[in-house]
Amino acid sequence: MTAAVLPRRRSTASGLRPIDARRDLAAVAGLIETAFAGRLDSNGRRMLREMRRAGKAGWLGSLVAWLFLPAMAPPQGFVWEEDGRVVGNASLLRVEGHRERWVLANVAVQAEFRRRGIARRLTQACLDLAWQ
């Protein structure tokens, strides 16, 4: 009898999908930091640190994000994935106290993936979600 251990295959998923706080927060934080480098204030940098911490903690982190990161409670929006890597993000945030008002935030795409219509598709998906 012979046994072999196969290496775990990396995801080759590509395209648009809803954000999953359990697995995407750290990647989205890195994307936002890169895209908005030099323009983040102290509150923005603090939010990124909290997103990274929550992202490292998996499902527990998503619960923490929901409890302590009001702008992300619960995180809504979309990411764009290429070969299993998050390369784009658009966040959709409900305006507190206004059930039908939303803010589209942090539309960002990694530099090497720009000019391919990714930001447009992320934005459209958020608009469609808001209209629903």
Salt bridges, closest charged atoms under 4 A:
ASP20 OD1 - ARG22 NE 3.18
ASP24 OD2 - ARG17 NH1 2.73
ASP24 OD1 - ARG23 NE 3.85
GLU33 OE1 - ARG52 NH2 2.62
GLU50 OE2 - ARG53 NH1 2.64
GLU81 OE2 - ARG17 NH2 3.34
GLU112 OE2 - ARG85 NH2 2.90
